[in-house]
């Protein structure tokens, strides 16, 4: 008479093979997740900087970009100088909050900011950041990206360390 079930040996072989595959694949999965977080932090910061120029020109008043580097990093936009982007409802433009919070990107650090006093001002007349340009550098254990904010208030992303196919090397 034939049995329709699995033997204990077949089940154990299946579990061992699954364990080996999981062990080999976990580092690649972790690396991909960290790279996605690094890309997300860079892109959200890029879009925040892009929005600063648009808000300044369309709103007719200067917009300020505030940056808090480190492990508990954040970036925020406000209609007045300095906003505490680590606190909710502090970085407001026309009653709408504009901030990127590092707590949303586990394992990503804002390693460096070259902005004077970690702030930039975008003027309402032409949407420029003359003398207020700078860069922020995001870092993870798998790479480093840089978001550069030019005097024309135009951001761009490049890769300083690691391999992210979407962006050019710095």
C-alpha positions as CSV (number, residue, x, y, z in Angstrom):
1,X,0.0,0.0,0.0
2,X,1.3,3.4,-1.0
3,X,1.5,6.4,1.5
4,X,0.3,9.8,0.3
5,X,2.2,11.8,2.9
6,X,5.8,12.9,3.3
7,X,8.3,10.9,5.2
8,X,10.3,12.5,8.1
9,X,13.5,12.3,6.0
10,X,11.9,14.2,3.1
11,X,10.6,16.8,5.4
12,X,14.0,17.3,7.1
13,X,15.8,17.6,3.8
14,X,13.3,20.2,2.6
15,X,13.8,22.2,5.9
16,X,17.6,22.0,5.6
17,X,17.6,23.2,2.0
18,X,15.1,26.1,2.9
19,X,17.4,27.1,5.8
20,X,20.5,27.2,3.7
21,X,18.7,29.3,1.0
22,X,17.4,31.7,3.6
23,X,20.8,32.0,5.2
24,X,22.4,32.8,1.8
25,X,19.7,35.2,0.7
26,X,19.2,37.2,3.9
27,X,22.3,39.5,3.5
28,X,21.3,40.4,0.0
29,X,17.7,41.2,1.2
30,X,19.1,43.4,4.0
31,X,21.4,45.2,1.6
32,X,18.6,45.9,-0.8
33,X,16.4,47.2,2.0
34,X,19.1,49.5,3.2
35,X,19.8,50.8,-0.3
36,X,16.1,51.5,-0.8
37,X,16.1,53.5,2.4
38,X,19.2,55.5,1.4
39,X,17.6,56.2,-2.0
40,X,14.3,57.2,-0.3
41,X,16.0,59.6,2.0
42,X,17.9,61.2,-0.8
43,X,14.9,61.5,-3.1
44,X,12.6,62.9,-0.4
45,X,15.3,65.5,0.4
46,X,15.7,66.3,-3.3
47,X,11.9,66.8,-3.7
48,X,11.8,69.0,-0.6
49,X,14.5,71.2,-2.0
50,X,12.7,71.3,-5.3
51,X,9.5,72.4,-3.6
52,X,11.3,75.2,-1.7
53,X,12.0,77.0,-5.0
54,X,8.4,76.5,-6.2
55,X,6.9,77.7,-2.9
56,X,9.1,80.8,-2.8
57,X,8.2,81.9,-6.4
58,X,4.5,81.0,-6.2
59,X,4.0,82.3,-2.7
60,X,5.9,85.6,-3.2
61,X,7.9,85.3,0.0
62,X,11.3,83.8,1.0
63,X,11.4,80.2,2.0
64,X,13.9,78.8,4.5
65,X,15.4,75.3,4.5
66,X,16.5,74.1,7.9
67,X,18.7,71.1,8.4
68,X,19.5,69.0,11.5
69,X,22.4,66.6,10.7
70,X,23.3,63.4,12.6
71,X,21.5,60.2,13.6
72,X,18.3,62.0,14.4
73,X,18.3,64.1,11.2
74,X,15.6,66.0,9.4
75,X,15.1,68.7,6.8
76,X,12.2,71.2,6.9
77,X,10.9,74.3,5.0
78,X,9.4,77.3,6.6
79,X,8.3,80.8,5.9
80,X,10.5,82.2,8.6
81,X,14.1,81.5,9.6
82,X,14.7,78.3,11.5
83,X,12.2,75.6,12.1
84,X,12.7,72.6,14.4
85,X,12.0,69.9,11.9
86,X,12.2,67.2,14.6
87,X,9.0,68.5,16.0
88,X,5.6,68.1,14.2
89,X,3.9,71.3,12.9
90,X,7.0,73.4,13.2
91,X,8.0,73.6,9.5
92,X,5.0,75.2,7.9
93,X,4.5,77.1,4.7
94,X,0.9,78.5,4.3
95,X,-0.2,76.2,7.0
96,X,1.1,73.0,5.4
97,X,3.9,71.0,6.8
98,X,7.1,70.4,4.7
99,X,9.7,68.2,6.3
100,X,11.7,65.0,5.8
101,X,12.3,63.0,9.0
102,X,15.1,60.6,9.5
103,X,13.0,58.4,11.7
104,X,11.3,57.3,8.5
105,X,14.6,55.9,7.2
106,X,16.1,53.3,9.5
107,X,19.8,52.9,9.3
108,X,20.4,56.2,7.4
109,X,22.4,59.1,8.8
110,X,22.7,62.6,7.6
111,X,26.5,62.4,7.9
112,X,27.4,66.0,6.8
113,X,25.9,69.3,5.7
114,X,27.9,72.0,4.1
115,X,25.1,74.7,4.4
116,X,26.2,77.7,6.5
117,X,24.6,77.3,9.9
118,X,22.6,74.3,8.4
119,X,20.2,76.7,6.7
120,X,19.4,78.1,3.3
121,X,17.2,80.9,2.1
122,X,15.4,80.8,-1.2
123,X,14.4,84.3,-2.4
124,X,10.9,84.9,-3.7
125,X,11.8,87.1,-6.6
126,X,13.7,84.6,-8.7
127,X,13.7,81.5,-6.6
128,X,17.5,81.6,-6.1
129,X,19.7,80.5,-3.2
130,X,22.6,82.8,-4.0
131,X,25.3,82.4,-1.3
132,X,23.0,79.8,0.3
133,X,24.0,76.7,-1.7
134,X,25.3,73.6,-0.1
135,X,25.1,69.8,0.1
136,X,23.8,67.1,2.5
137,X,25.4,63.7,2.6
138,X,23.4,60.6,3.5
139,X,25.2,57.5,4.7
140,X,24.3,53.9,5.4
141,X,26.5,50.8,5.9
142,X,26.2,50.1,2.2
143,X,26.9,53.5,0.6
144,X,26.8,57.3,0.6
145,X,24.7,59.7,-1.5
146,X,24.9,63.4,-1.8
147,X,22.1,65.9,-2.5
148,X,23.6,69.1,-3.9
149,X,21.6,72.3,-3.8
150,X,23.0,74.9,-6.2
151,X,22.9,78.7,-6.1
152,X,20.1,78.4,-8.7
153,X,18.1,76.5,-6.0
154,X,18.2,73.4,-8.2
155,X,19.0,70.1,-6.4
156,X,20.7,67.0,-7.8
157,X,21.6,63.6,-6.4
158,X,24.9,61.8,-6.9
159,X,26.6,58.7,-5.4
160,X,29.8,59.3,-3.4
161,X,30.3,55.7,-2.3
162,X,28.6,52.5,-3.2
163,X,26.7,51.5,-6.3
164,X,23.3,52.9,-7.0
165,X,22.6,52.5,-10.7
166,X,20.0,55.4,-10.8
167,X,22.5,58.2,-10.0
168,X,25.8,59.3,-11.4
169,X,29.0,59.3,-9.3
170,X,29.9,62.6,-7.6
